[in-house]
């Protein structure tokens, strides 16, 4: 599978087989995050990987009771240890973590796994469950595992609705 195919096949999976993700596949997905670019090459991301059934159940509850998370092979908490703001005014932590998580998502797709970005969660509950220090920002959670249902086609805006050249043309 090439990158273009992985991009087309990646989707937000909300139904997982109750199945362990092999350590080799998990390591390959995590390596994709390690290789992601980051602002100033700070590599400020940190990832806590939960595979224990009880921990996943607690995280599902902390994520607004999204019960589908319980069956995911892993739930990954994407965190940032940096509060620096780039010259453009954007915090670099959330951007760096997002890039690394999407690297994971595309790598997972190539391996026959599925992912789902989870932004609906209570950070303090996740912090307590995973022992994440107070000074570390929890940016996103990501479910990872074997899909239990086929990909659903998502509607996408036509290219001319999202791209203009040379000047703002919307």
N, C-alpha and C positions, 0 to 999 in steps of 0.2 A: 504494500500500500504506500503510495506517495503522499506528500503533505497535502496536496489538493484534495485527494480522496478522503484523508483523515478529517480535513476541515468540513467537507460535505457530510460526512457520516457522524460527526460529533453532535451529540444532543444532550439535553438535560433529562437524564433517566430518573424516573420516580418509582421504579419497580425493579427490585433486585432479587436474584436467586439467593437463597440462604446458603451461600457457598464461599469457602475460603479462597482468597486470591493467593496464588502460589507466590512464595517468597521471591523467586526469581523475577516474576512479573512486577511485583510490588517494588523491588529494587530498581528495575528498569524505569518505572514511572517516576520514582523519587530522583533518580539520576537525571532525568529530563529537567526537573526543577533546578537541580544543582547547576546545570549548564545554562540556565536562562540568563539573559542580560539583566543588569541592574544599574541604577543611577550611580555614577562614579565608581562602578564595580564594587560597591559596598557589600553586596550579597547579604543584605540585612534581614532576609527572610529566615524563619525557623518553622519547622513543621512537626507537629505532634500527631503521630499515627495511632489511632485507636482501632484495634482488631478484636478485643475482648468483647464477648456478647453482652456482659453487664454494663461495660463502659459505653458501648454503642447504644444500649437502651436508655441510659442516663442522658447521653448526648441528644438522642431523638426527642426526649422530653424537654431538654433545654433549648431545642430548636423548634419551639412552638408545637410540640407533640406531632412532629412529622414522622409518623410511625414507619414509613417506608425505609427510613435510615437504619432501622434495626437489622434489616437483612443485608445491607451493603457489606461487602467484604471488609471494608475499612472506612473510617471517617477521618479525614485529615483536617487538622486545624492549621490554617495558614496564618502565621504571626509575623510581626515586624519588631525588631529591637532598635529601631531608629526613628527619631521624631524629626529628622531634618526636613526642611522645606526647600525645594528646588527654586532657582532664580525665577521661574515662571509662576511661582506662588503655590504650586501643588506639593502636597506632602509626598515624599518619595516612597514611603513604606507601603501604602496601599497599592500604588502602581507597580512596584517591584514584586510584591506578593501576587498580584493579579497576573502579571506576565508569567511568573513561575507556575502558578496553578494552571494557566492555560497550556503551558508546555506539558504539564502532567496530563491534562485532559486529552490533548492530541496524541501523546504517546500511549495512553490507555486505549484510545480508539484503535490505534494500530494493532494492539495486542488482543483485541476482541473484548475489551472491558468497556464499561460505560461510567460516566461521571455525572455529578450534578452539583452546581454551585449552590451553596446555602448561605444566604444573607439574613435569613429570618431566624435569629437565635438571640439568647440573652447572654452577653459576654461574661457577666459575673458568674453565671451558672456554669458556663463552659470552663472558665478560669478555675473554679473550685473543683470540677470533675477531673480536669487534666493537670492540675497543679501549676498552672501558668502564672508567673509572677505578675504583680500589679503594674510594673513598669513596661510590660510587653503588651503591644496592641494586638488583639485578635481581630484579624481583618476579615476572614471568610472561613467557612467550613466547606469541605468538598467530600461528597460521597463517592466511593469507588467500588466497583464490583461487576459481577456478571449480570447483564440485563435479563429481566424476567419477561419482558415483552418487546416487541419490535419497535423500532424507531418510528416516532410520529413526525410527519412532515410539518415543519413550522413555517408560517407565512413570513416572508421577508420583503422588505421595501424594495421597490425597483431601484436600480443603481442611480438613476437620475434624481432620486429623492434624497440621496445621501452624499453625492459627490458634485462639486463644482470646481472649475479650474480658474486659477489666477485671482478671482475675487469671490466673495460670498455671493452666491446666486440662488438663494432659497427664498 
